[in-house]
Amino acid sequence: MQRPSRFRQIVASALLSAAMTGAAQAATVLKAPREVVWADFLGVNVQFQYFAPDIYQQQMSRLDELGLNWVRLTIHWPVIEPQKDHYALTELDAAMAAIKAHSYNTVAYLVGSAPFASSAPAGAKSRDQYPPTDFNVFAARMTALAQRYPQVNN
C-alpha cells in the first residue's frame, strides 16, 4: 500500500478546511434589527442654489418621485461671503426654503475659504483651497449658518 505524498496531504487538508469554512459562513446569516427602508438614509448631493428655482423644483419633484428624503448641500464660503461681512444669500435662502417645504432631511457643509479669510500665499491660484487663517472666523460663519437654517440636520 502506497502512502499519500506530502503534497496530497496538504491539498486534502486545504480542501477540507475550505469546505468547513464555507459551510460555517453559509450558515451565518446576518439580519438587520429592523426592515431596511432606503428612504431612511439614501440621498443625493445637491447644489440647488446654483440653479434657477424652476430647475431645482423639477429636481426636487424627481427626488420626491424616487422617495428620497435626504439631501446633502454644499455651501461654498467664497460664494456666500465674497467680501468680509458682505453676504450673498439670496439664492441659498430660496433653495433652503424649497428644501424645507419638501421636508427633506438636510446635511449641509461649508467648503473653501472666503477670499478675506484664506491662508493662501500672495499670488496663489485657487485661494479658496487653503484653510482659513483664523478658525474662529470659520466657526462664527458656521454658527451663523446653523442659526439661519435650523432645519439642517447636522
C-alpha positions as CSV (number, residue, x, y, z in Angstrom):
1,M,0.0,0.0,0.0
2,Q,1.4,3.4,-1.1
3,R,1.5,6.2,1.5
4,P,-0.1,9.5,0.3
5,S,2.5,12.1,-0.7
6,R,3.0,15.2,1.5
7,F,1.6,17.3,-1.3
8,R,-1.6,15.3,-1.4
9,Q,-2.0,15.5,2.3
10,I,-1.6,19.3,2.1
11,V,-4.1,19.6,-0.7
12,A,-6.6,17.4,1.1
13,S,-6.2,19.3,4.3
14,A,-6.7,22.7,2.5
15,L,-9.8,21.4,0.7
16,L,-11.3,20.1,3.9
17,S,-10.6,23.4,5.7
18,A,-12.1,25.4,2.8
19,A,-15.2,23.2,2.8
20,M,-15.7,23.5,6.6
21,T,-15.1,27.3,6.4
22,G,-17.6,27.7,3.6
23,A,-20.2,25.7,5.4
24,A,-19.8,27.8,8.5
25,Q,-20.0,31.0,6.5
26,A,-23.1,29.8,4.6
27,A,-24.8,29.1,7.9
28,T,-24.2,32.6,9.2
29,V,-27.0,34.9,8.0
30,L,-26.9,38.5,9.1
31,K,-30.2,40.1,9.7
32,A,-31.0,43.7,10.3
33,P,-32.6,44.6,13.6
34,R,-35.5,46.0,11.6
35,E,-36.6,46.2,8.0
36,V,-34.2,48.3,5.8
37,V,-36.0,51.3,4.5
38,W,-33.8,53.0,1.9
39,A,-35.6,56.4,2.3
40,D,-34.2,56.5,5.9
41,F,-30.7,57.0,4.8
42,L,-30.3,57.1,1.0
43,G,-30.0,60.6,-0.5
44,V,-28.2,62.7,-3.0
45,N,-25.6,65.5,-3.2
46,V,-27.3,68.7,-4.4
47,Q,-26.4,72.2,-5.4
48,F,-29.8,73.6,-5.8
49,Q,-28.7,77.2,-5.1
50,Y,-26.8,77.3,-8.4
51,F,-29.8,76.6,-10.5
52,A,-32.9,78.6,-11.3
53,P,-35.8,77.8,-9.0
54,D,-37.9,76.1,-11.7
55,I,-34.9,73.8,-12.4
56,Y,-34.4,72.8,-8.8
57,Q,-38.1,72.4,-8.3
58,Q,-38.1,69.9,-11.1
59,Q,-35.1,68.1,-9.5
60,M,-37.0,68.1,-6.2
61,S,-40.0,66.6,-7.9
62,R,-37.8,63.8,-9.2
63,L,-36.4,63.2,-5.7
64,D,-40.0,63.0,-4.4
65,E,-40.9,60.5,-7.1
66,L,-38.0,58.3,-6.1
67,G,-38.9,58.6,-2.4
68,L,-35.6,60.2,-1.5
69,N,-35.7,62.3,1.7
70,W,-32.1,63.1,2.3
71,V,-30.1,65.8,0.6
72,R,-26.5,67.0,1.2
73,L,-26.0,70.6,0.2
74,T,-22.6,72.0,-0.5
75,I,-22.2,75.7,0.5
76,H,-19.2,77.5,-0.9
77,W,-17.9,80.1,1.6
78,P,-16.3,82.3,-1.1
79,V,-19.7,82.4,-2.9
80,I,-21.8,83.4,0.0
81,E,-19.3,85.9,1.5
82,P,-17.1,87.3,-1.3
83,Q,-16.1,90.2,0.9
84,K,-15.8,90.2,4.7
85,D,-19.2,90.8,6.3
86,H,-20.9,91.2,2.8
87,Y,-23.2,88.2,2.3
88,A,-24.8,86.9,-0.9
89,L,-27.5,84.6,0.5
90,T,-30.5,85.3,-1.8
91,E,-30.1,82.1,-3.8
92,L,-29.2,80.0,-0.8
93,D,-32.2,81.3,1.2
94,A,-34.5,80.4,-1.7
95,A,-33.0,76.9,-2.0
96,M,-33.2,76.3,1.7
97,A,-36.8,77.4,1.8
98,A,-37.7,75.0,-1.0
99,I,-35.8,72.2,0.8
100,K,-37.7,73.0,4.0
101,A,-41.0,73.0,2.0
102,H,-40.2,69.5,0.8
103,S,-39.4,68.4,4.3
104,Y,-36.0,66.9,3.2
105,N,-33.6,65.7,5.8
106,T,-30.7,68.0,5.1
107,V,-27.0,67.8,5.7
108,A,-25.1,70.9,4.7
109,Y,-21.4,71.7,4.7
110,L,-19.3,74.7,4.1
111,V,-16.3,74.4,1.8
112,G,-13.5,76.6,0.7
113,S,-12.2,79.7,2.4
114,A,-13.6,83.2,1.6
115,P,-11.0,85.4,-0.1
116,F,-10.5,87.6,3.0
117,A,-10.0,84.5,5.3
118,S,-7.8,82.4,3.2
119,S,-4.3,81.5,4.3
120,A,-3.1,81.2,0.7
121,P,0.2,82.9,-0.1
122,A,0.0,86.1,-2.1
123,G,-0.5,85.3,-5.8
124,A,-1.6,81.8,-5.2
125,K,-4.2,80.3,-7.5
126,S,-7.3,78.7,-6.0
127,R,-7.1,80.7,-2.8
128,D,-10.3,79.1,-1.6
129,Q,-8.5,75.7,-1.4
130,Y,-6.3,76.9,1.5
131,P,-7.6,76.8,5.1
132,P,-8.7,79.9,6.9
133,T,-6.1,82.0,8.8
134,D,-8.4,82.1,11.8
135,F,-10.6,79.2,12.6
136,N,-12.7,81.3,14.9
137,V,-13.9,83.3,11.9
138,F,-14.8,80.0,10.2
139,A,-16.6,78.8,13.4
140,A,-18.5,82.1,13.6
141,R,-19.8,81.7,10.0
142,M,-20.8,78.1,10.7
143,T,-22.7,79.2,13.8
144,A,-24.5,82.0,11.8
145,L,-25.5,79.4,9.1
146,A,-26.8,77.0,11.7
147,Q,-28.9,79.7,13.2
148,R,-30.2,80.9,9.9
149,Y,-31.1,77.4,8.6
150,P,-32.2,75.4,11.7
151,Q,-33.8,72.7,9.5
152,V,-30.3,71.4,8.7
153,N,-29.8,68.1,10.5
154,N,-26.1,68.2,11.1
